[in-house]
Amino acid sequence: MSAFCVFGMTEPIARKAAAKAWDKHLATMTKEVRGWLTDKDEADWIAVRTEYLLAKAKPVQVSGSFDAPQFANDYIRLARQMHRTSRLAVMVRGEKQDAKGAPIISKTTKKPVIGWIPY
């Protein structure tokens, strides 16, 4: 059973999200404003948004599942060599808990909710 993975943010993921955000931002502009935009404006906006996402965006799953934590640590080491990364952490499948440490119970199944928790 694969019970470990890596959560965090990498530059390619942030850049892809920034490009998607640019498309939404562009759709809100009028035709006249879009006519004045240059490729440099787009590149600058995406670069700034990428930096913001690297620093502040919610961590996402950046790897597949692994059978052991050492494989996740190896993935983190390789990811740091290949890309700029932010907040990479090994996560494990387990019962989610609330702020007081009590398990979160599903209202439909009446069983503890299983999710990714810090290792």
PDB file as gemmi writes it, atoms N, CA and C in Angstrom:
CRYST1    1.000    1.000    1.000  90.00  90.00  90.00 P 1                      
ATOM      1  N   MET A   1       0.843  -1.185   0.000  1.00  0.00           N  
ATOM      2  CA  MET A   1       0.000   0.000   0.000  1.00  0.00           C  
ATOM      3  C   MET A   1       0.883   1.242   0.000  1.00  0.00           C  
ATOM      4  N   SER A   2       0.570   2.187  -0.826  1.00  0.00           N  
ATOM      5  CA  SER A   2       1.333   3.426  -0.910  1.00  0.00           C  
ATOM      6  C   SER A   2       0.783   4.416   0.100  1.00  0.00           C  
ATOM      7  N   ALA A   3       1.605   4.747   1.072  1.00  0.00           N  
ATOM      8  CA  ALA A   3       1.098   5.563   2.164  1.00  0.00           C  
ATOM      9  C   ALA A   3       1.849   6.875   2.344  1.00  0.00           C  
ATOM     10  N   PHE A   4       2.829   7.168   1.500  1.00  0.00           N  
ATOM     11  CA  PHE A   4       3.611   8.390   1.657  1.00  0.00           C  
ATOM     12  C   PHE A   4       3.607   9.176   0.352  1.00  0.00           C  
ATOM     13  N   CYS A   5       3.655  10.492   0.458  1.00  0.00           N  
ATOM     14  CA  CYS A   5       3.796  11.339  -0.723  1.00  0.00           C  
ATOM     15  C   CYS A   5       4.432  12.657  -0.300  1.00  0.00           C  
ATOM     16  N   VAL A   6       4.694  13.514  -1.276  1.00  0.00           N  
ATOM     17  CA  VAL A   6       5.316  14.810  -1.015  1.00  0.00           C  
ATOM     18  C   VAL A   6       4.322  15.909  -1.372  1.00  0.00           C  
ATOM     19  N   PHE A   7       4.123  16.829  -0.439  1.00  0.00           N  
ATOM     20  CA  PHE A   7       3.303  18.012  -0.663  1.00  0.00           C  
ATOM     21  C   PHE A   7       4.210  19.228  -0.652  1.00  0.00           C  
ATOM     22  N   GLY A   8       3.852  20.241  -1.390  1.00  0.00           N  
ATOM     23  CA  GLY A   8       4.615  21.481  -1.423  1.00  0.00           C  
ATOM     24  C   GLY A   8       4.276  22.254  -2.683  1.00  0.00           C  
ATOM     25  N   MET A   9       5.234  23.049  -3.147  1.00  0.00           N  
ATOM     26  CA  MET A   9       5.037  23.829  -4.367  1.00  0.00           C  
ATOM     27  C   MET A   9       6.349  23.847  -5.131  1.00  0.00           C  
ATOM     28  N   THR A  10       6.260  23.619  -6.439  1.00  0.00           N  
ATOM     29  CA  THR A  10       7.430  23.703  -7.303  1.00  0.00           C  
ATOM     30  C   THR A  10       7.193  24.800  -8.333  1.00  0.00           C  
ATOM     31  N   GLU A  11       8.273  25.277  -8.914  1.00  0.00           N  
ATOM     32  CA  GLU A  11       8.148  26.364  -9.879  1.00  0.00           C  
ATOM     33  C   GLU A  11       7.305  25.982 -11.100  1.00  0.00           C  
ATOM     34  N   PRO A  12       7.461  24.783 -11.679  1.00  0.00           N  
ATOM     35  CA  PRO A  12       6.597  24.451 -12.824  1.00  0.00           C  
ATOM     36  C   PRO A  12       5.107  24.445 -12.482  1.00  0.00           C  
ATOM     37  N   ILE A  13       4.758  23.966 -11.310  1.00  0.00           N  
ATOM     38  CA  ILE A  13       3.352  23.960 -10.903  1.00  0.00           C  
ATOM     39  C   ILE A  13       2.864  25.391 -10.704  1.00  0.00           C  
ATOM     40  N   ALA A  14       3.687  26.217 -10.069  1.00  0.00           N  
ATOM     41  CA  ALA A  14       3.314  27.614  -9.840  1.00  0.00           C  
ATOM     42  C   ALA A  14       3.190  28.368 -11.163  1.00  0.00           C  
ATOM     43  N   ARG A  15       4.096  28.104 -12.107  1.00  0.00           N  
ATOM     44  CA  ARG A  15       4.044  28.782 -13.397  1.00  0.00           C  
ATOM     45  C   ARG A  15       2.786  28.388 -14.173  1.00  0.00           C  
ATOM     46  N   LYS A  16       2.428  27.119 -14.098  1.00  0.00           N  
ATOM     47  CA  LYS A  16       1.216  26.653 -14.781  1.00  0.00           C  
ATOM     48  C   LYS A  16      -0.028  27.306 -14.175  1.00  0.00           C  
ATOM     49  N   ALA A  17      -0.066  27.406 -12.855  1.00  0.00           N  
ATOM     50  CA  ALA A  17      -1.194  28.057 -12.188  1.00  0.00           C  
ATOM     51  C   ALA A  17      -1.234  29.547 -12.516  1.00  0.00           C  
ATOM     52  N   ALA A  18      -0.066  30.174 -12.625  1.00  0.00           N  
ATOM     53  CA  ALA A  18      -0.003  31.595 -12.965  1.00  0.00           C  
ATOM     54  C   ALA A  18      -0.493  31.830 -14.392  1.00  0.00           C  
ATOM     55  N   ALA A  19      -0.143  30.946 -15.308  1.00  0.00           N  
ATOM     56  CA  ALA A  19      -0.609  31.085 -16.690  1.00  0.00           C  
ATOM     57  C   ALA A  19      -2.127  30.935 -16.760  1.00  0.00           C  
ATOM     58  N   LYS A  20      -2.659  30.025 -15.976  1.00  0.00           N  
ATOM     59  CA  LYS A  20      -4.111  29.846 -15.934  1.00  0.00           C  
ATOM     60  C   LYS A  20      -4.782  31.092 -15.342  1.00  0.00           C  
ATOM     61  N   ALA A  21      -4.160  31.659 -14.309  1.00  0.00           N  
ATOM     62  CA  ALA A  21      -4.700  32.877 -13.703  1.00  0.00           C  
ATOM     63  C   ALA A  21      -4.625  34.046 -14.687  1.00  0.00           C  
ATOM     64  N   TRP A  22      -3.582  34.079 -15.522  1.00  0.00           N  
ATOM     65  CA  TRP A  22      -3.461  35.141 -16.529  1.00  0.00           C  
ATOM     66  C   TRP A  22      -4.621  35.063 -17.516  1.00  0.00           C  
ATOM     67  N   ASP A  23      -4.966  33.857 -17.925  1.00  0.00           N  
ATOM     68  CA  ASP A  23      -6.084  33.702 -18.862  1.00  0.00           C  
ATOM     69  C   ASP A  23      -7.382  34.226 -18.254  1.00  0.00           C  
ATOM     70  N   LYS A  24      -7.599  33.949 -16.978  1.00  0.00           N  
ATOM     71  CA  LYS A  24      -8.799  34.464 -16.308  1.00  0.00           C  
ATOM     72  C   LYS A  24      -8.735  35.984 -16.184  1.00  0.00           C  
ATOM     73  N   HIS A  25      -7.548  36.494 -15.855  1.00  0.00           N  
ATOM     74  CA  HIS A  25      -7.357  37.940 -15.720  1.00  0.00           C  
ATOM     75  C   HIS A  25      -7.588  38.630 -17.061  1.00  0.00           C  
ATOM     76  N   LEU A  26      -7.107  38.028 -18.114  1.00  0.00           N  
ATOM     77  CA  LEU A  26      -7.258  38.579 -19.460  1.00  0.00           C  
ATOM     78  C   LEU A  26      -8.728  38.612 -19.869  1.00  0.00           C  
ATOM     79  N   ALA A  27      -9.484  37.612 -19.456  1.00  0.00           N  
ATOM     80  CA  ALA A  27     -10.900  37.547 -19.817  1.00  0.00           C  
ATOM     81  C   ALA A  27     -11.711  38.661 -19.159  1.00  0.00           C  
ATOM     82  N   THR A  28     -11.230  39.182 -18.039  1.00  0.00           N  
ATOM     83  CA  THR A  28     -11.967  40.250 -17.360  1.00  0.00           C  
ATOM     84  C   THR A  28     -11.696  41.620 -17.969  1.00  0.00           C  
ATOM     85  N   MET A  29     -10.683  41.726 -18.819  1.00  0.00           N  
ATOM     86  CA  MET A  29     -10.325  43.013 -19.425  1.00  0.00           C  
ATOM     87  C   MET A  29     -11.194  43.302 -20.643  1.00  0.00           C  
ATOM     88  N   THR A  30     -11.317  44.580 -20.943  1.00  0.00           N  
ATOM     89  CA  THR A  30     -12.045  44.965 -22.149  1.00  0.00           C  
ATOM     90  C   THR A  30     -11.151  44.744 -23.365  1.00  0.00           C  
ATOM     91  N   LYS A  31     -11.767  44.765 -24.531  1.00  0.00           N  
ATOM     92  CA  LYS A  31     -11.009  44.561 -25.764  1.00  0.00           C  
ATOM     93  C   LYS A  31      -9.965  45.653 -25.966  1.00  0.00           C  
ATOM     94  N   GLU A  32     -10.306  46.865 -25.598  1.00  0.00           N  
ATOM     95  CA  GLU A  32      -9.370  47.981 -25.773  1.00  0.00           C  
ATOM     96  C   GLU A  32      -8.120  47.792 -24.920  1.00  0.00           C  
ATOM     97  N   VAL A  33      -8.319  47.379 -23.689  1.00  0.00           N  
ATOM     98  CA  VAL A  33      -7.183  47.180 -22.787  1.00  0.00           C  
ATOM     99  C   VAL A  33      -6.324  46.018 -23.279  1.00  0.00           C  
ATOM    100  N   ARG A  34      -6.972  44.947 -23.719  1.00  0.00           N  
ATOM    101  CA  ARG A  34      -6.218  43.800 -24.228  1.00  0.00           C  
ATOM    102  C   ARG A  34      -5.390  44.171 -25.451  1.00  0.00           C  
ATOM    103  N   GLY A  35      -5.867  45.119 -26.224  1.00  0.00           N  
ATOM    104  CA  GLY A  35      -5.134  45.553 -27.414  1.00  0.00           C  
ATOM    105  C   GLY A  35      -3.808  46.220 -27.083  1.00  0.00           C  
ATOM    106  N   TRP A  36      -3.721  46.833 -25.915  1.00  0.00           N  
ATOM    107  CA  TRP A  36      -2.499  47.533 -25.520  1.00  0.00           C  
ATOM    108  C   TRP A  36      -1.485  46.629 -24.823  1.00  0.00           C  
ATOM    109  N   LEU A  37      -1.888  45.440 -24.467  1.00  0.00           N  
ATOM    110  CA  LEU A  37      -0.976  44.539 -23.761  1.00  0.00           C  
ATOM    111  C   LEU A  37       0.048  43.935 -24.713  1.00  0.00           C  
ATOM    112  N   THR A  38       1.255  43.782 -24.208  1.00  0.00           N  
ATOM    113  CA  THR A  38       2.318  43.162 -24.998  1.00  0.00           C  
ATOM    114  C   THR A  38       2.679  41.808 -24.391  1.00  0.00           C  
ATOM    115  N   ASP A  39       3.491  41.074 -25.114  1.00  0.00           N  
ATOM    116  CA  ASP A  39       3.957  39.787 -24.594  1.00  0.00           C  
ATOM    117  C   ASP A  39       4.801  39.981 -23.336  1.00  0.00           C  
ATOM    118  N   LYS A  40       5.513  41.102 -23.284  1.00  0.00           N  
ATOM    119  CA  LYS A  40       6.329  41.387 -22.100  1.00  0.00           C  
ATOM    120  C   LYS A  40       5.442  41.618 -20.881  1.00  0.00           C  
ATOM    121  N   ASP A  41       4.309  42.290 -21.078  1.00  0.00           N  
ATOM    122  CA  ASP A  41       3.372  42.488 -19.971  1.00  0.00           C  
ATOM    123  C   ASP A  41       2.892  41.145 -19.427  1.00  0.00           C  
ATOM    124  N   GLU A  42       2.566  40.253 -20.345  1.00  0.00           N  
ATOM    125  CA  GLU A  42       2.109  38.925 -19.934  1.00  0.00           C  
ATOM    126  C   GLU A  42       3.213  38.178 -19.194  1.00  0.00           C  
ATOM    127  N   ALA A  43       4.421  38.202 -19.738  1.00  0.00           N  
ATOM    128  CA  ALA A  43       5.536  37.492 -19.111  1.00  0.00           C  
ATOM    129  C   ALA A  43       5.842  38.062 -17.725  1.00  0.00           C  
ATOM    130  N   ASP A  44       5.805  39.387 -17.601  1.00  0.00           N  
ATOM    131  CA  ASP A  44       6.059  40.015 -16.300  1.00  0.00           C  
ATOM    132  C   ASP A  44       4.983  39.641 -15.286  1.00  0.00           C  
ATOM    133  N   TRP A  45       3.723  39.675 -15.713  1.00  0.00           N  
ATOM    134  CA  TRP A  45       2.624  39.348 -14.812  1.00  0.00           C  
ATOM    135  C   TRP A  45       2.728  37.900 -14.348  1.00  0.00           C  
ATOM    136  N   ILE A  46       3.024  37.009 -15.281  1.00  0.00           N  
ATOM    137  CA  ILE A  46       3.144  35.588 -14.938  1.00  0.00           C  
ATOM    138  C   ILE A  46       4.337  35.364 -14.012  1.00  0.00           C  
ATOM    139  N   ALA A  47       5.438  36.074 -14.235  1.00  0.00           N  
ATOM    140  CA  ALA A  47       6.613  35.923 -13.370  1.00  0.00           C  
ATOM    141  C   ALA A  47       6.307  36.374 -11.943  1.00  0.00           C  
ATOM    142  N   VAL A  48       5.628  37.497 -11.811  1.00  0.00           N  
ATOM    143  CA  VAL A  48       5.274  37.997 -10.479  1.00  0.00           C  
ATOM    144  C   VAL A  48       4.303  37.035  -9.794  1.00  0.00           C  
ATOM    145  N   ARG A  49       3.325  36.567 -10.541  1.00  0.00           N  
ATOM    146  CA  ARG A  49       2.337  35.649  -9.971  1.00  0.00           C  
ATOM    147  C   ARG A  49       2.988  34.317  -9.584  1.00  0.00           C  
ATOM    148  N   THR A  50       3.949  33.862 -10.376  1.00  0.00           N  
ATOM    149  CA  THR A  50       4.668  32.629 -10.057  1.00  0.00           C  
ATOM    150  C   THR A  50       5.408  32.774  -8.736  1.00  0.00           C  
ATOM    151  N   GLU A  51       6.082  33.904  -8.549  1.00  0.00           N  
ATOM    152  CA  GLU A  51       6.792  34.149  -7.289  1.00  0.00           C  
ATOM    153  C   GLU A  51       5.822  34.167  -6.109  1.00  0.00           C  
ATOM    154  N   TYR A  52       4.681  34.807  -6.310  1.00  0.00           N  
ATOM    155  CA  TYR A  52       3.675  34.862  -5.247  1.00  0.00           C  
ATOM    156  C   TYR A  52       3.182  33.460  -4.896  1.00  0.00           C  
ATOM    157  N   LEU A  53       2.881  32.666  -5.914  1.00  0.00           N  
ATOM    158  CA  LEU A  53       2.376  31.319  -5.673  1.00  0.00           C  
ATOM    159  C   LEU A  53       3.424  30.436  -5.000  1.00  0.00           C  
ATOM    160  N   LEU A  54       4.684  30.598  -5.383  1.00  0.00           N  
ATOM    161  CA  LEU A  54       5.745  29.825  -4.726  1.00  0.00           C  
ATOM    162  C   LEU A  54       5.807  30.149  -3.236  1.00  0.00           C  
ATOM    163  N   ALA A  55       5.575  31.401  -2.908  1.00  0.00           N  
ATOM    164  CA  ALA A  55       5.694  31.825  -1.519  1.00  0.00           C  
ATOM    165  C   ALA A  55       4.426  31.575  -0.703  1.00  0.00           C  
ATOM    166  N   LYS A  56       3.255  31.761  -1.300  1.00  0.00           N  
ATOM    167  CA  LYS A  56       2.032  31.810  -0.504  1.00  0.00           C  
ATOM    168  C   LYS A  56       0.968  30.768  -0.833  1.00  0.00           C  
ATOM    169  N   ALA A  57       1.045  30.109  -1.966  1.00  0.00           N  
ATOM    170  CA  ALA A  57      -0.044  29.213  -2.364  1.00  0.00           C  
ATOM    171  C   ALA A  57      -0.132  27.996  -1.449  1.00  0.00           C  
ATOM    172  N   LYS A  58      -1.305  27.432  -1.398  1.00  0.00           N  
ATOM    173  CA  LYS A  58      -1.534  26.233  -0.592  1.00  0.00           C  
ATOM    174  C   LYS A  58      -0.703  25.086  -1.163  1.00  0.00           C  
ATOM    175  N   PRO A  59       0.011  24.360  -0.307  1.00  0.00           N  
ATOM    176  CA  PRO A  59       0.795  23.223  -0.812  1.00  0.00           C  
ATOM    177  C   PRO A  59      -0.106  22.175  -1.464  1.00  0.00           C  
ATOM    178  N   VAL A  60       0.380  21.612  -2.548  1.00  0.00           N  
ATOM    179  CA  VAL A  60      -0.360  20.586  -3.281  1.00  0.00           C  
ATOM    180  C   VAL A  60       0.499  19.330  -3.366  1.00  0.00           C  
ATOM    181  N   GLN A  61      -0.115  18.235  -3.735  1.00  0.00           N  
ATOM    182  CA  GLN A  61       0.632  16.992  -3.890  1.00  0.00           C  
ATOM    183  C   GLN A  61       1.482  17.097  -5.147  1.00  0.00           C  
ATOM    184  N   VAL A  62       2.796  16.984  -4.979  1.00  0.00           N  
ATOM    185  CA  VAL A  62       3.702  17.141  -6.115  1.00  0.00           C  
ATOM    186  C   VAL A  62       4.304  15.815  -6.562  1.00  0.00           C  
ATOM    187  N   SER A  63       4.057  14.753  -5.836  1.00  0.00           N  
ATOM    188  CA  SER A  63       4.607  13.454  -6.220  1.00  0.00           C  
ATOM    189  C   SER A  63       3.503  12.414  -6.199  1.00  0.00           C  
ATOM    190  N   GLY A  64       3.833  11.281  -6.743  1.00  0.00           N  
ATOM    191  CA  GLY A  64       2.936  10.148  -6.614  1.00  0.00           C  
ATOM    192  C   GLY A  64       3.093   9.538  -5.232  1.00  0.00           C  
ATOM    193  N   SER A  65       2.432   8.441  -5.018  1.00  0.00           N  
ATOM    194  CA  SER A  65       2.524   7.768  -3.722  1.00  0.00           C  
ATOM    195  C   SER A  65       3.758   6.877  -3.668  1.00  0.00           C  
ATOM    196  N   PHE A  66       4.330   6.786  -2.480  1.00  0.00           N  
ATOM    197  CA  PHE A  66       5.499   5.943  -2.253  1.00  0.00           C  
ATOM    198  C   PHE A  66       5.185   4.934  -1.157  1.00  0.00           C  
ATOM    199  N   ASP A  67       5.950   3.839  -1.151  1.00  0.00           N  
ATOM    200  CA  ASP A  67       5.755   2.795  -0.148  1.00  0.00           C  
ATOM    201  C   ASP A  67       6.497   3.076   1.154  1.00  0.00           C  
ATOM    202  N   ALA A  68       7.514   3.918   1.097  1.00  0.00           N  
ATOM    203  CA  ALA A  68       8.315   4.186   2.289  1.00  0.00           C  
ATOM    204  C   ALA A  68       8.737   5.659   2.307  1.00  0.00           C  
ATOM    205  N   PRO A  69       8.955   6.219   3.494  1.00  0.00           N  
ATOM    206  CA  PRO A  69       9.293   7.643   3.574  1.00  0.00           C  
ATOM    207  C   PRO A  69      10.647   7.988   2.955  1.00  0.00           C  
ATOM    208  N   GLN A  70      11.580   7.034   2.914  1.00  0.00           N  
ATOM    209  CA  GLN A  70      12.882   7.359   2.333  1.00  0.00           C  
ATOM    210  C   GLN A  70      12.766   7.646   0.839  1.00  0.00           C  
ATOM    211  N   PHE A  71      11.787   7.034   0.164  1.00  0.00           N  
ATOM    212  CA  PHE A  71      11.583   7.323  -1.253  1.00  0.00           C  
ATOM    213  C   PHE A  71      11.050   8.745  -1.428  1.00  0.00           C  
ATOM    214  N   ALA A  72      10.192   9.165  -0.519  1.00  0.00           N  
ATOM    215  CA  ALA A  72       9.679  10.536  -0.560  1.00  0.00           C  
ATOM    216  C   ALA A  72      10.805  11.527  -0.286  1.00  0.00           C  
ATOM    217  N   ASN A  73      11.694  11.199   0.640  1.00  0.00           N  
ATOM    218  CA  ASN A  73      12.839  12.075   0.912  1.00  0.00           C  
ATOM    219  C   ASN A  73      13.770  12.152  -0.298  1.00  0.00           C  
ATOM    220  N   ASP A  74      13.955  11.035  -0.991  1.00  0.00           N  
ATOM    221  CA  ASP A  74      14.756  11.043  -2.219  1.00  0.00           C  
ATOM    222  C   ASP A  74      14.106  11.937  -3.273  1.00  0.00           C  
ATOM    223  N   TYR A  75      12.785  11.865  -3.370  1.00  0.00           N  
ATOM    224  CA  TYR A  75      12.061  12.705  -4.326  1.00  0.00           C  
ATOM    225  C   TYR A  75      12.263  14.184  -3.993  1.00  0.00           C  
ATOM    226  N   ILE A  76      12.205  14.522  -2.719  1.00  0.00           N  
ATOM    227  CA  ILE A  76      12.408  15.913  -2.302  1.00  0.00           C  
ATOM    228  C   ILE A  76      13.806  16.381  -2.697  1.00  0.00           C  
ATOM    229  N   ARG A  77      14.797  15.540  -2.451  1.00  0.00           N  
ATOM    230  CA  ARG A  77      16.177  15.905  -2.794  1.00  0.00           C  
ATOM    231  C   ARG A  77      16.315  16.137  -4.299  1.00  0.00           C  
ATOM    232  N   LEU A  78      15.736  15.259  -5.100  1.00  0.00           N  
ATOM    233  CA  LEU A  78      15.807  15.414  -6.556  1.00  0.00           C  
ATOM    234  C   LEU A  78      15.033  16.640  -7.032  1.00  0.00           C  
ATOM    235  N   ALA A  79      13.876  16.874  -6.452  1.00  0.00           N  
ATOM    236  CA  ALA A  79      13.066  18.032  -6.855  1.00  0.00           C  
ATOM    237  C   ALA A  79      13.807  19.332  -6.566  1.00  0.00           C  
ATOM    238  N   ARG A  80      14.502  19.385  -5.438  1.00  0.00           N  
ATOM    239  CA  ARG A  80      15.257  20.599  -5.098  1.00  0.00           C  
ATOM    240  C   ARG A  80      16.426  20.818  -6.051  1.00  0.00           C  
ATOM    241  N   GLN A  81      16.968  19.741  -6.599  1.00  0.00           N  
ATOM    242  CA  GLN A  81      18.059  19.878  -7.565  1.00  0.00           C  
ATOM    243  C   GLN A  81      17.546  20.335  -8.928  1.00  0.00           C  
ATOM    244  N   MET A  82      16.340  19.915  -9.286  1.00  0.00           N  
ATOM    245  CA  MET A  82      15.817  20.186 -10.624  1.00  0.00           C  
ATOM    246  C   MET A  82      15.082  21.519 -10.734  1.00  0.00           C  
ATOM    247  N   HIS A  83      14.340  21.917  -9.702  1.00  0.00           N  
ATOM    248  CA  HIS A  83      13.487  23.103  -9.765  1.00  0.00           C  
ATOM    249  C   HIS A  83      13.643  23.927  -8.503  1.00  0.00           C  
ATOM    250  N   ARG A  84      13.114  25.142  -8.581  1.00  0.00           N  
ATOM    251  CA  ARG A  84      12.934  25.911  -7.355  1.00  0.00           C  
ATOM    252  C   ARG A  84      11.719  25.325  -6.655  1.00  0.00           C  
ATOM    253  N   THR A  85      11.833  25.117  -5.366  1.00  0.00           N  
ATOM    254  CA  THR A  85      10.744  24.498  -4.620  1.00  0.00           C  
ATOM    255  C   THR A  85      10.433  25.318  -3.381  1.00  0.00           C  
ATOM    256  N   SER A  86       9.294  25.019  -2.805  1.00  0.00           N  
ATOM    257  CA  SER A  86       8.878  25.722  -1.600  1.00  0.00           C  
ATOM    258  C   SER A  86       8.070  24.783  -0.720  1.00  0.00           C  
ATOM    259  N   ARG A  87       8.432  24.710   0.533  1.00  0.00           N  
ATOM    260  CA  ARG A  87       7.672  24.001   1.557  1.00  0.00           C  
ATOM    261  C   ARG A  87       7.407  22.537   1.235  1.00  0.00           C  
ATOM    262  N   LEU A  88       8.391  21.824   0.721  1.00  0.00           N  
ATOM    263  CA  LEU A  88       8.208  20.399   0.449  1.00  0.00           C  
ATOM    264  C   LEU A  88       8.201  19.632   1.767  1.00  0.00           C  
ATOM    265  N   ALA A  89       7.244  18.731   1.908  1.00  0.00           N  
ATOM    266  CA  ALA A  89       7.123  17.954   3.139  1.00  0.00           C  
ATOM    267  C   ALA A  89       6.572  16.571   2.826  1.00  0.00           C  
ATOM    268  N   VAL A  90       7.038  15.595   3.572  1.00  0.00           N  
ATOM    269  CA  VAL A  90       6.536  14.231   3.434  1.00  0.00           C  
ATOM    270  C   VAL A  90       5.222  14.132   4.207  1.00  0.00           C  
ATOM    271  N   MET A  91       4.235  13.553   3.554  1.00  0.00           N  
ATOM    272  CA  MET A  91       2.926  13.356   4.183  1.00  0.00           C  
ATOM    273  C   MET A  91       2.607  11.863   4.175  1.00  0.00           C  
ATOM    274  N   VAL A  92       1.780  11.456   5.114  1.00  0.00           N  
ATOM    275  CA  VAL A  92       1.409  10.051   5.259  1.00  0.00           C  
ATOM    276  C   VAL A  92      -0.114   9.953   5.344  1.00  0.00           C  
ATOM    277  N   ARG A  93      -0.661   8.828   4.881  1.00  0.00           N  
ATOM    278  CA  ARG A  93      -2.100   8.611   4.993  1.00  0.00           C  
ATOM    279  C   ARG A  93      -2.431   8.304   6.447  1.00  0.00           C  
ATOM    280  N   GLY A  94      -3.447   8.974   6.949  1.00  0.00           N  
ATOM    281  CA  GLY A  94      -3.837   8.731   8.333  1.00  0.00           C  
ATOM    282  C   GLY A  94      -5.144   9.416   8.662  1.00  0.00           C  
ATOM    283  N   GLU A  95      -5.581   9.225   9.887  1.00  0.00           N  
ATOM    284  CA  GLU A  95      -6.831   9.830  10.342  1.00  0.00           C  
ATOM    285  C   GLU A  95      -6.620  11.316  10.592  1.00  0.00           C  
ATOM    286  N   LYS A  96      -7.483  12.127  10.014  1.00  0.00           N  
ATOM    287  CA  LYS A  96      -7.404  13.568  10.236  1.00  0.00           C  
ATOM    288  C   LYS A  96      -7.904  13.893  11.637  1.00  0.00           C  
ATOM    289  N   GLN A  97      -7.297  14.942  12.216  1.00  0.00           N  
ATOM    290  CA  GLN A  97      -7.678  15.356  13.560  1.00  0.00           C  
ATOM    291  C   GLN A  97      -8.016  16.839  13.562  1.00  0.00           C  
ATOM    292  N   ASP A  98      -8.894  17.228  14.486  1.00  0.00           N  
ATOM    293  CA  ASP A  98      -9.224  18.644  14.611  1.00  0.00           C  
ATOM    294  C   ASP A  98      -8.147  19.346  15.434  1.00  0.00           C  
ATOM    295  N   ALA A  99      -8.354  20.617  15.733  1.00  0.00           N  
ATOM    296  CA  ALA A  99      -7.348  21.412  16.435  1.00  0.00           C  
ATOM    297  C   ALA A  99      -7.049  20.885  17.837  1.00  0.00           C  
ATOM    298  N   LYS A 100      -8.005  20.216  18.444  1.00  0.00           N  
ATOM    299  CA  LYS A 100      -7.811  19.703  19.801  1.00  0.00           C  
ATOM    300  C   LYS A 100      -7.236  18.292  19.825  1.00  0.00           C  
ATOM    301  N   GLY A 101      -7.053  17.695  18.657  1.00  0.00           N  
ATOM    302  CA  GLY A 101      -6.474  16.359  18.587  1.00  0.00           C  
ATOM    303  C   GLY A 101      -7.485  15.234  18.503  1.00  0.00           C  
ATOM    304  N   ALA A 102      -8.753  15.564  18.485  1.00  0.00           N  
ATOM    305  CA  ALA A 102      -9.788  14.537  18.362  1.00  0.00           C  
ATOM    306  C   ALA A 102      -9.953  14.168  16.886  1.00  0.00           C  
ATOM    307  N   PRO A 103     -10.187  12.900  16.589  1.00  0.00           N  
ATOM    308  CA  PRO A 103     -10.355  12.511  15.186  1.00  0.00           C  
ATOM    309  C   PRO A 103     -11.607  13.141  14.575  1.00  0.00           C  
ATOM    310  N   ILE A 104     -11.489  13.525  13.308  1.00  0.00           N  
ATOM    311  CA  ILE A 104     -12.632  14.074  12.577  1.00  0.00           C  
ATOM    312  C   ILE A 104     -13.464  12.898  12.084  1.00  0.00           C  
ATOM    313  N   ILE A 105     -14.752  12.909  12.393  1.00  0.00           N  
ATOM    314  CA  ILE A 105     -15.650  11.815  12.040  1.00  0.00           C  
ATOM    315  C   ILE A 105     -16.512  12.233  10.849  1.00  0.00           C  
ATOM    316  N   SER A 106     -16.587  11.353   9.852  1.00  0.00           N  
ATOM    317  CA  SER A 106     -17.429  11.602   8.685  1.00  0.00           C  
ATOM    318  C   SER A 106     -18.895  11.524   9.091  1.00  0.00           C  
ATOM    319  N   LYS A 107     -19.683  12.487   8.648  1.00  0.00           N  
ATOM    320  CA  LYS A 107     -21.100  12.503   8.999  1.00  0.00           C  
ATOM    321  C   LYS A 107     -21.876  11.404   8.277  1.00  0.00           C  
ATOM    322  N   THR A 108     -21.395  10.999   7.106  1.00  0.00           N  
ATOM    323  CA  THR A 108     -22.131   9.988   6.345  1.00  0.00           C  
ATOM    324  C   THR A 108     -21.770   8.565   6.758  1.00  0.00           C  
ATOM    325  N   THR A 109     -20.488   8.303   6.996  1.00  0.00           N  
ATOM    326  CA  THR A 109     -20.072   6.932   7.309  1.00  0.00           C  
ATOM    327  C   THR A 109     -19.875   6.688   8.798  1.00  0.00           C  
ATOM    328  N   LYS A 110     -19.815   7.750   9.584  1.00  0.00           N  
ATOM    329  CA  LYS A 110     -19.585   7.663  11.033  1.00  0.00           C  
ATOM    330  C   LYS A 110     -18.232   7.034  11.369  1.00  0.00           C  
ATOM    331  N   LYS A 111     -17.290   7.132  10.439  1.00  0.00           N  
ATOM    332  CA  LYS A 111     -15.937   6.619  10.648  1.00  0.00           C  
ATOM    333  C   LYS A 111     -14.951   7.781  10.537  1.00  0.00           C  
ATOM    334  N   PRO A 112     -13.746   7.622  11.079  1.00  0.00           N  
ATOM    335  CA  PRO A 112     -12.756   8.698  10.964  1.00  0.00           C  
ATOM    336  C   PRO A 112     -12.407   8.993   9.503  1.00  0.00           C  
ATOM    337  N   VAL A 113     -12.191  10.271   9.214  1.00  0.00           N  
ATOM    338  CA  VAL A 113     -11.820  10.706   7.868  1.00  0.00           C  
ATOM    339  C   VAL A 113     -10.337  10.404   7.658  1.00  0.00           C  
ATOM    340  N   ILE A 114     -10.023   9.768   6.546  1.00  0.00           N  
ATOM    341  CA  ILE A 114      -8.642   9.440   6.201  1.00  0.00           C  
ATOM    342  C   ILE A 114      -8.148  10.463   5.187  1.00  0.00           C  
ATOM    343  N   GLY A 115      -6.946  10.982   5.413  1.00  0.00           N  
ATOM    344  CA  GLY A 115      -6.373  11.962   4.498  1.00  0.00           C  
ATOM    345  C   GLY A 115      -4.871  12.034   4.670  1.00  0.00           C  
ATOM    346  N   TRP A 116      -4.251  13.011   4.018  1.00  0.00           N  
ATOM    347  CA  TRP A 116      -2.807  13.199   4.122  1.00  0.00           C  
ATOM    348  C   TRP A 116      -2.506  14.056   5.345  1.00  0.00           C  
ATOM    349  N   ILE A 117      -1.659  13.547   6.218  1.00  0.00           N  
ATOM    350  CA  ILE A 117      -1.241  14.281   7.410  1.00  0.00           C  
ATOM    351  C   ILE A 117       0.284  14.331   7.439  1.00  0.00           C  
ATOM    352  N   PRO A 118       0.870  15.314   8.106  1.00  0.00           N  
ATOM    353  CA  PRO A 118       2.341  15.401   8.147  1.00  0.00           C  
ATOM    354  C   PRO A 118       2.963  14.154   8.764  1.00  0.00           C  
ATOM    355  N   TYR A 119       4.101  13.760   8.207  1.00  0.00           N  
ATOM    356  CA  TYR A 119       4.805  12.571   8.690  1.00  0.00           C  
ATOM    357  C   TYR A 119       5.685  12.939   9.850  1.00  0.00           C  
TER     358      TYR A 119                                                      
END                                                                             
